[in-house]
Amino acid sequence: MSDKDPKLTDGGEWIDHEDCIIGDQEGLENLIQACNTALEKGEFYGPGLGDWVGVKRLDSDWFKDPQDSPQTRFANFVLAAILIFLLALILVGLITVLSWVFG
């Protein structure tokens, strides 16, 4: 990242800026444009937002009960099933090897 890149970050690392979004003029102007696009279209993904890649508009109800999207939950379920299957294969292989060595 060069010095000319827009700067925008979470101020949580510094006590003087805690709970603030901090940035230089270009970074904050990019954030304004990204927020306006998100308000109009629902989301914005693009460069110039420092540590972030995008801005999304969500309904107020989502904040009462935040949940991952159904696609994310399905992907997590598939990943868990694959990992359990691989663990089962490793255990079967380990038991087989041990039976060869000590059997």
SERO-4910 file (N, C-alpha, C, O; in steps of 0.05 Angstrom, whole numbers):
BEGIN
 pado doro    nc1    nc2    nc3   cac1   cac2   cac3    cc1    cc2    cc3    oc1    oc2    oc3
  Met    A     17    -23      0      0      0      0     18     25      0     35     28     18
  Ser    A     15     42    -19     31     66    -21     19     88     -4     -4     86      5
  Asp    A     34    110      0     24    132     15      1    146      1    -14    161     13
  Lys    A     -2    142    -26    -23    155    -41    -50    141    -40    -70    152    -48
  Asp    A    -50    116    -30    -75    101    -27    -93    114     -6    -83    125     14
  Pro    A   -119    114    -11   -137    125      9   -135    110     35   -132     85     35
  Lys    A   -136    124     57   -133    111     83   -161    112     97   -174    132     99
  Leu    A   -169     88    106   -195     85    120   -192     61    138   -186     39    128
  Thr    A   -196     63    164   -193     41    182   -210     44    207   -222     65    211
  Asp    A   -211     24    223   -224     24    249   -205     36    269   -182     28    271
  Gly    A   -214     56    284   -197     69    303   -194     55    330   -183     66    349
  Gly    A   -203     30    331   -202     15    356   -174     10    367   -171      4    391
  Glu    A   -154     12    351   -126      7    360   -115     31    376    -95     28    390
  Trp    A   -128     54    375   -118     78    388   -140     88    407   -163     91    399
  Ile    A   -133     93    432   -153    102    452   -166    128    444   -189    132    450
  Asp    A   -151    146    431   -163    171    422   -184    169    400   -200    186    397
  His    A   -183    146    386   -201    143    363   -219    119    366   -232    110    347
  Glu    A   -220    107    390   -236     83    395   -265     88    387   -275    110    392
  Asp    A   -278     68    376   -306     70    368   -311     89    345   -333     99    342
  Cys    A   -290     94    329   -293    113    306   -282    100    281   -264     83    282
  Ile    A   -293    107    259   -281    101    233   -262    125    227   -271    148    228
  Ile    A   -237    120    221   -218    141    216   -207    139    188   -204    117    178
  Gly    A   -200    161    176   -189    161    150   -180    188    141   -186    209    153
  Asp    A   -165    189    119   -157    214    107   -180    224     90   -201    211     88
  Gln    A   -177    248     79   -199    260     63   -208    242     41   -232    238     37
  Glu    A   -189    231     25   -197    214      3   -212    189     12   -231    181      0
  Gly    A   -202    177     33   -215    153     44   -243    158     53   -261    142     48
  Leu    A   -247    180     67   -274    187     77   -293    195     54   -316    188     55
  Glu    A   -282    208     34   -299    215     11   -307    189     -4   -330    187    -14
  Asn    A   -288    170     -6   -295    144    -18   -317    130     -2   -334    117    -13
  Leu    A   -315    132     25   -335    120     42   -362    132     37   -383    118     36
  Ile    A   -363    159     35   -389    173     29   -401    162      3   -424    156      2
  Gln    A   -384    160    -18   -394    150    -44   -404    121    -41   -424    114    -53
  Ala    A   -388    105    -27   -396     77    -23   -422     75     -8   -439     58    -14
  Cys    A   -426     91     13   -450     91     28   -474    100     11   -496     88     13
  Asn    A   -470    120     -5   -492    129    -23   -500    107    -43   -524    103    -48
  Thr    A   -480     93    -54   -486     71    -72   -500     49    -57   -519     37    -68
  Ala    A   -491     43    -33   -504     21    -17   -533     29    -11   -550     11    -10
  Leu    A   -538     54     -5   -565     63      0   -583     60    -24   -607     53    -22
  Glu    A   -572     65    -48   -587     64    -73   -590     35    -83   -612     27    -90
  Lys    A   -568     20    -83   -568     -6    -95   -568    -30    -76   -571    -53    -84
  Gly    A   -563    -24    -50   -563    -46    -30   -535    -54    -22   -531    -64      0
  Glu    A   -515    -49    -39   -488    -56    -32   -468    -42    -51   -475    -33    -73
  Phe    A   -443    -40    -42   -421    -29    -58   -397    -45    -52   -390    -49    -29
  Tyr    A   -383    -55    -73   -357    -68    -70   -338    -53    -89   -345    -49   -112
  Gly    A   -315    -46    -79   -296    -32    -96   -272    -23    -81   -270    -27    -56
  Pro    A   -253    -10    -95   -229     -1    -82   -233     26    -68   -254     38    -70
  Gly    A   -213     33    -53   -212     60    -40   -224     60    -13   -229     82     -2
  Leu    A   -230     37     -1   -243     36     26   -223     26     47   -232     16     68
  Gly    A   -198     29     42   -178     21     63   -179     -8     70   -175    -26     53
  Asp    A   -185    -13     95   -186    -41    106   -210    -57     97   -212    -81    102
  Trp    A   -230    -44     84   -254    -57     76   -257    -60     46   -244    -45     31
  Val    A   -273    -79     37   -277    -83      9   -305    -74      0   -310    -72    -24
  Gly    A   -323    -68     19   -349    -60     11   -366    -49     33   -358    -49     57
  Val    A   -390    -40     26   -410    -30     44   -437    -42     37   -443    -43     13
  Lys    A   -452    -51     56   -478    -63     51   -500    -49     67   -495    -40     90
  Arg    A   -523    -47     55   -547    -37     69   -563    -62     77   -570    -78     60
  Leu    A   -570    -64    102   -587    -86    112   -612    -74    125   -612    -51    135
  Asp    A   -633    -90    126   -657    -81    139   -653    -80    169   -636    -94    180
  Ser    A   -668    -62    182   -665    -58    211   -672    -84    226   -660    -89    247
  Asp    A   -690   -100    216   -697   -126    229   -673   -145    231   -672   -160    250
  Trp    A   -655   -143    213   -632   -162    213   -616   -157    239   -605   -176    249
  Phe    A   -614   -133    249   -598   -127    272   -610   -137    298   -596   -140    318
  Lys    A   -637   -142    298   -650   -153    321   -643   -183    325   -640   -192    347
  Asp    A   -639   -197    302   -633   -225    303   -613   -231    280   -621   -243    260
  Pro    A   -588   -223    282   -569   -227    260   -564   -257    254   -560   -273    273
  Gln    A   -565   -264    229   -561   -292    220   -545   -292    194   -547   -273    179
  Asp    A   -530   -313    190   -517   -317    165   -538   -323    144   -560   -332    150
  Ser    A   -530   -319    119   -549   -325     97   -552   -355     95   -535   -370    105
  Pro    A   -574   -365     83   -578   -394     79   -555   -407     64   -547   -430     70
  Gln    A   -543   -393     44   -521   -404     29   -497   -408     48   -483   -429     45
  Thr    A   -491   -390     65   -469   -392     84   -473   -415    103   -455   -431    108
  Arg    A   -497   -418    113   -503   -440    132   -501   -466    117   -490   -485    129
  Phe    A   -510   -468     92   -508   -493     77   -478   -500     72   -470   -523     75
  Ala    A   -463   -480     64   -434   -484     59   -420   -493     85   -403   -511     83
  Asn    A   -427   -482    107   -415   -491    133   -423   -520    139   -406   -535    150
  Phe    A   -448   -527    134   -457   -554    138   -441   -574    121   -432   -595    130
  Val    A   -438   -567     95   -423   -585     77   -394   -587     85   -383   -609     85
  Leu    A   -382   -565     93   -354   -566    103   -352   -584    128   -333   -600    130
  Ala    A   -370   -581    146   -370   -598    170   -373   -627    163   -359   -644    174
  Ala    A   -391   -634    145   -395   -662    136   -369   -673    123   -362   -696    129
  Ile    A   -356   -657    107   -331   -666     94   -310   -671    115   -295   -691    114
  Leu    A   -307   -652    134   -287   -656    155   -292   -680    172   -274   -694    180
  Ile    A   -317   -686    179   -324   -709    195   -318   -735    179   -308   -754    190
  Phe    A   -324   -734    153   -318   -757    136   -288   -762    135   -279   -785    137
  Leu    A   -272   -741    131   -243   -744    131   -232   -754    157   -214   -771    158
  Leu    A   -243   -744    179   -235   -754    206   -241   -783    209   -225   -798    219
  Ala    A   -264   -792    199   -271   -820    200   -252   -837    183   -243   -859    192
  Leu    A   -244   -827    159   -225   -841    143   -198   -843    157   -185   -864    156
  Ile    A   -189   -822    170   -164   -822    184   -164   -842    207   -145   -857    211
  Leu    A   -186   -843    221   -189   -862    244   -189   -891    233   -176   -908    245
  Val    A   -203   -896    212   -203   -924    200   -175   -931    191   -166   -953    196
  Gly    A   -162   -913    178   -134   -918    169   -115   -923    192    -99   -941    191
  Leu    A   -118   -907    213   -101   -910    237   -106   -937    250    -87   -951    258
  Ile    A   -131   -944    253   -138   -970    265   -127   -993    248   -117  -1013    259
  Thr    A   -129   -990    222   -119  -1011    203    -89  -1014    206    -79  -1036    208
  Val    A    -74   -992    206    -45   -993    209    -37  -1005    236    -19  -1021    237
  Leu    A    -51   -997    257    -45  -1008    284    -50  -1038    285    -35  -1053    298
  Ser    A    -71  -1047    271    -77  -1076    271    -55  -1091    255    -49  -1114    262
  Trp    A    -44  -1078    234    -22  -1091    219      3  -1093    236     17  -1113    236
  Val    A      9  -1071    251     34  -1070    266     32  -1088    291     51  -1103    296
  Phe    A     10  -1088    305      8  -1103    330     -9  -1128    327    -11  -1143    346
  Gly    A    -19  -1134    303    -37  -1157    300    -23  -1180    291    -35  -1201    287
***
